[in-house]
Amino acid sequence: MTMIDTPRALIETPDVAVATQRVDLLSDVLAHIRLSGAVFLHGKYSAPWALSSPDNPDLIALLAPGTPRLILFHIVREGRAWMNACGFQVEAEAGDIVVLPHAHRHAMGSLERAEPVPIATLLPTPPWQGIPTCRVEGGGETAQIVCGYLRCGDLLFNSFMRRLPPIFRVRPPKGPTAEWIQACINYALDQSEQSRQGSAMMLSRLPELLLMEVLRLHCEQDSNGTGWLAATGDPLIGRALALIHAAPARKWTVEDLARCAATSRSVLDARFREVLGQAPIRYLAEWRMQLAADLLRSTELKMAAIAEEVGYGSEEAFSRAFQRHLGRSPAEWRCAA
């Protein structure tokens, strides 16, 4: 038999294929994690200034009562600032975005140092009409910072967030990406000031769209090389992740996954543990639990149907796995969701 066509794998542009794969995987994960949010604060400061946030429970009570967790982000529109959390500090300038994936207690301020003031003391009493403006007049270098958050449902899929640092900065490259991010913020501020009807849904989706873009940029700019975002861009692990996400109900074994990803079992297992800190089958089990929880929360499917949908041979096997991973039965989870 004579090969007359060049294999597709040899004519694809690798960078395009990996980038598309990464976006698809990130989209898939975010689609199964309940996310909604808001731009909630417009800060206008002049140096010297410094602010501190409340502890996590108080911050949740202030911004989104009853939410299991928050993801915070700060966008620097003008000037410069430092921000720190859990012993990590970043310096940001106009155009930069700083993300706190776990909404840890944090502080920020001008490069000219000042004693941090609790930000809650400068804000009007909620509920707020529109986006409140926080001002500190120090007379020096000016800065504008727009703050936003995402409400995040129970994060069962721990691989997504496990290795993200408590705070990190992303610097969008000049061009369409930076312009799009700036346009999103301008839109949010404009809609709030005008109080236009029908904009609430769009405004709640903007933080999610921003997060996806920021995580993509973080993956490209981070040289750490570990964690879920790094794994999506790894040629070997990325192929295996794409296979799992495309067919989570398939009865995968490490051997099957390695063969389909064009590698050996030992190499695939070692790379998963090095980059993701877990075995391939553990990753598969976590992702199945995220899918199952989403189905329990958003559909009225019977347990047997959900079990089949996420790759378990029986309702009993699914219930045991769910109980083992989450500490409560699927029925209990559904009632509490």
Order of alpha helices (4+ residues) and beta strands (2+ residues): alpha-alpha-beta-beta-alpha-beta-beta-beta-beta-beta-beta-beta-beta-beta-alpha-alpha-alpha-alpha-alpha-alpha-alpha-alpha-alpha-alpha
